[in-house]
């Protein structure tokens, strides 16, 4: 597996954990990391994190295709 795919899978997992925290506890880890903002608040840093996680999810899908 390429290093890019491994990084992408880890980022996608982090995104999944964040969504789990949002669903279970209404706690946004990305907002906290990006400047201690309140739940759902968005700034430049959080937008970049969300975009990186989205790209990581798409790259992770290619890794699944290679396993099949």
C-alpha distances in whole Angstrom, upper triangle without the diagonal:
4,7,8,7,7,10,11,11,13,15,16,16,19,20,21,23,25,26,27,29,30,31,32,34,35,33,31,28,27,31,32,29,30,34,35,36,37,36,34,35,33,33,31,29,28,28,25,23,24,23,19,19,20,17,14,15,15,12,11,13,11,8,11,12,9,10,13
4,5,5,6,9,10,11,13,14,15,17,19,20,21,23,25,26,27,29,30,32,33,34,34,32,30,28,26,30,30,28,28,32,34,35,36,35,33,34,32,31,29,27,26,26,23,21,22,21,17,17,18,16,13,15,15,11,11,13,11,9,12,13,11,12,16
4,5,5,6,8,10,11,12,14,15,17,18,20,21,23,24,26,27,29,30,32,33,33,30,28,25,24,27,28,24,25,29,31,32,34,32,31,32,29,29,27,24,24,24,21,19,20,19,15,16,17,15,12,15,15,11,12,15,13,11,15,16,14,15,19
4,5,5,6,9,10,11,12,14,15,16,18,20,21,22,24,26,27,28,30,31,31,29,26,23,22,25,26,23,23,27,29,30,32,30,29,29,27,26,24,21,21,21,18,16,17,16,12,13,14,11,9,12,12,8,9,12,11,10,14,15,14,15,19
4,5,5,6,9,10,10,12,14,15,16,18,20,21,22,24,25,27,28,30,29,28,25,23,22,25,26,23,24,28,29,30,32,30,28,29,27,27,25,23,22,21,19,17,17,16,13,12,13,11,8,10,10,6,6,9,8,6,10,12,11,12,15
4,5,5,6,9,10,11,12,14,15,17,19,20,21,23,24,26,27,28,28,26,24,22,21,24,25,22,23,27,28,29,31,29,28,29,27,27,25,23,22,22,19,17,18,17,14,13,15,13,9,11,13,9,8,12,11,9,12,14,13,13,17
4,5,5,6,9,10,11,12,14,15,17,19,20,21,23,24,26,27,26,24,22,19,18,21,22,19,20,23,25,26,28,26,25,26,24,24,22,19,18,19,16,14,15,14,11,10,13,11,8,10,12,9,9,13,13,11,14,17,16,17,20
4,5,5,6,9,10,10,12,14,15,16,18,20,21,22,24,25,25,23,20,18,17,20,21,19,20,23,25,25,27,25,23,24,22,22,21,18,17,17,15,12,13,12,9,8,9,8,4,7,8,6,6,10,10,9,12,14,14,15,18
4,5,5,6,9,10,10,12,14,15,16,18,20,21,22,24,24,22,20,18,17,21,22,20,21,25,25,26,27,25,24,25,24,24,23,21,19,19,17,14,14,14,11,9,11,10,7,7,10,8,5,9,10,9,10,13,14,14,16
4,5,5,6,9,10,11,12,14,15,17,18,20,21,22,22,20,18,16,15,19,19,17,18,22,23,24,25,23,23,24,22,23,22,19,17,18,16,13,14,14,11,9,12,12,8,10,12,11,9,13,14,12,14,17,17,17,20
4,5,5,6,9,10,11,12,14,15,17,18,20,21,20,18,16,13,12,16,17,14,15,19,20,21,22,20,19,20,19,19,18,15,14,14,13,9,10,11,8,6,9,9,6,8,11,10,9,13,14,13,15,18,19,19,22
4,5,5,6,9,10,11,12,14,15,16,18,20,19,18,15,14,13,17,18,16,17,21,22,22,23,20,19,21,19,20,20,17,15,15,14,11,10,11,9,6,7,9,6,5,9,9,7,10,13,12,13,16,17,17,19
4,5,5,6,9,10,10,12,14,15,16,18,18,16,15,13,13,17,17,16,18,21,21,22,23,20,20,21,21,22,22,19,17,17,16,13,13,14,12,9,11,12,9,9,12,12,10,13,15,14,14,18,19,18,20
4,5,5,6,9,10,11,12,14,15,16,16,14,12,10,10,13,14,12,14,18,18,19,19,17,17,18,18,19,19,16,14,15,14,10,11,13,11,8,11,13,10,10,14,14,13,15,18,17,18,21,22,21,24
4,5,5,6,9,10,11,12,14,15,14,13,10,9,9,12,14,13,14,17,17,17,18,15,14,16,15,17,17,15,12,13,13,9,8,10,10,6,8,11,9,9,12,13,12,14,17,17,17,20,22,22,24
4,5,5,6,9,10,10,12,14,14,13,12,11,11,15,16,15,17,20,20,20,20,17,16,18,18,20,21,18,15,16,16,13,11,14,13,9,11,13,11,10,13,15,13,14,17,17,17,20,22,21,23
4,5,5,6,9,10,10,12,12,11,10,9,10,13,14,14,16,19,18,18,18,15,16,18,18,20,21,18,15,17,17,14,13,16,15,11,14,16,14,13,17,18,16,18,21,20,20,23,24,23,25
4,5,5,6,9,10,10,10,8,6,6,7,10,11,11,13,16,15,15,14,12,12,14,15,17,18,15,12,14,15,11,10,14,13,10,13,16,14,14,17,18,17,19,22,22,22,25,26,26,28
4,5,5,6,8,10,9,9,8,9,10,12,13,14,16,18,17,16,15,12,12,15,15,18,19,18,14,15,16,13,11,14,15,11,12,16,15,13,17,19,17,18,22,22,21,24,26,26,27
4,5,5,6,8,9,9,9,10,12,14,15,16,18,20,19,18,17,14,14,17,18,21,23,21,17,19,20,16,15,18,18,14,16,19,17,16,19,21,19,20,23,23,22,25,27,26,27
4,5,5,5,6,5,7,8,10,12,12,14,16,17,16,15,14,11,12,15,17,20,21,19,16,18,19,16,15,19,19,15,17,20,19,18,22,23,21,23,26,25,25,28,30,29,31
4,6,6,4,5,6,8,10,11,12,14,15,17,15,14,12,9,9,13,15,18,20,18,15,16,18,16,14,17,18,15,17,20,19,18,21,23,22,23,27,26,26,29,31,30,32
4,6,6,8,9,12,14,15,16,18,19,21,19,18,16,12,12,16,18,21,23,22,18,19,21,19,17,20,21,17,18,22,21,19,22,24,22,23,27,27,26,29,31,30,31
4,6,8,10,12,15,16,16,18,20,22,19,19,16,13,15,18,20,23,26,24,20,22,24,21,19,23,23,20,21,24,23,21,25,27,24,26,29,29,28,31,33,32,33
4,5,9,11,14,14,14,16,18,19,16,16,13,11,13,16,19,22,24,22,19,21,23,20,19,23,23,20,22,25,24,23,26,28,26,28,31,31,30,33,35,34,36
4,7,10,12,11,12,15,16,17,14,13,11,7,9,13,15,18,21,20,17,19,21,18,17,21,22,19,20,24,23,22,25,27,26,27,31,31,30,33,35,35,36
4,6,9,9,9,12,13,14,11,11,9,6,9,12,14,17,19,17,14,17,19,16,15,19,20,17,19,23,22,21,25,26,25,27,30,30,30,33,34,34,36
4,6,5,6,9,10,11,10,9,8,6,7,9,11,13,16,14,10,13,15,12,12,15,16,14,16,19,19,19,22,23,23,24,27,27,28,31,32,32,34
4,5,5,6,8,10,9,10,10,9,10,11,12,14,15,13,10,13,14,11,11,15,15,13,16,18,17,18,21,22,21,24,26,26,27,30,31,31,33
4,5,5,6,9,9,9,10,9,9,10,9,10,12,9,6,9,10,7,8,12,12,11,13,16,15,16,19,20,20,22,25,25,26,29,30,30,32
4,6,5,6,6,5,7,7,7,6,7,8,11,9,6,10,12,10,10,14,14,14,16,19,19,19,22,24,23,26,28,28,29,32,33,34,36
4,5,6,4,6,8,8,10,9,10,11,13,11,9,13,14,12,13,16,17,16,19,21,20,21,24,25,25,28,30,30,31,34,35,35,37
4,6,6,8,11,12,12,12,11,11,12,9,8,12,12,10,12,15,14,14,17,19,18,20,23,23,23,26,28,28,29,32,33,33,36
4,6,7,10,11,11,10,8,8,8,6,5,9,10,8,11,13,13,14,17,18,18,20,23,23,24,26,28,28,30,33,34,34,37
4,5,9,11,12,10,10,9,10,8,8,12,13,12,14,17,17,18,20,22,22,24,26,27,27,30,32,32,34,36,37,38,40
4,7,9,11,9,11,11,13,11,11,14,16,14,16,19,19,19,22,24,24,25,28,29,29,31,33,33,35,37,38,39,41
4,7,8,6,8,9,12,11,10,13,15,14,15,18,19,19,21,23,24,24,27,29,29,31,33,34,35,37,39,39,41
4,6,6,9,11,15,14,12,15,17,16,16,19,21,20,22,25,25,25,28,30,29,31,34,34,35,38,39,40,41
4,6,9,12,15,15,12,14,17,15,14,18,19,18,19,23,23,23,25,27,27,29,32,32,32,35,37,37,39
4,6,10,13,13,10,11,14,13,12,15,17,16,17,20,21,21,23,25,25,27,30,30,31,33,35,35,37
4,7,11,11,8,10,13,13,12,15,17,17,18,21,22,22,24,26,27,28,31,32,32,35,37,37,39
4,7,8,6,6,10,10,10,12,15,15,16,18,19,20,22,24,25,26,29,30,31,33,35,36,37
4,6,5,6,9,10,11,12,14,15,16,18,20,21,23,24,26,27,29,30,32,34,35,37,39
4,6,5,6,9,10,11,12,14,15,17,18,20,21,23,24,26,28,29,31,32,34,35,37
4,5,5,6,9,10,11,12,14,15,16,19,20,21,22,25,26,27,29,31,32,33,36
4,5,5,6,9,10,11,12,14,15,17,19,20,21,23,25,26,27,29,31,32,34
4,5,5,6,9,10,10,12,14,15,17,18,20,21,23,25,26,28,29,31,33
4,5,5,6,9,10,11,12,14,16,16,18,20,22,23,25,26,27,29,31
4,5,5,6,9,10,10,12,14,15,16,19,20,21,23,25,26,27,29
4,6,5,6,9,10,11,13,14,15,17,19,20,21,23,25,26,28
4,5,5,6,8,10,11,12,14,16,17,19,20,22,23,25,27
4,5,5,6,9,10,10,12,14,16,16,19,20,21,23,25
4,5,5,6,9,10,10,13,15,15,17,19,20,21,23
4,5,5,7,9,10,11,13,15,16,17,19,21,22
4,5,5,6,9,10,11,13,15,16,17,19,21
4,5,5,6,9,10,11,13,14,16,17,19
4,5,5,6,9,10,11,13,15,16,17
4,5,5,7,9,10,11,13,15,16
4,5,5,7,9,10,11,13,15
4,5,5,7,9,10,11,13
4,5,5,6,9,10,11
4,5,5,6,9,10
4,5,5,7,9
4,5,5,7
4,5,5
4,6
4
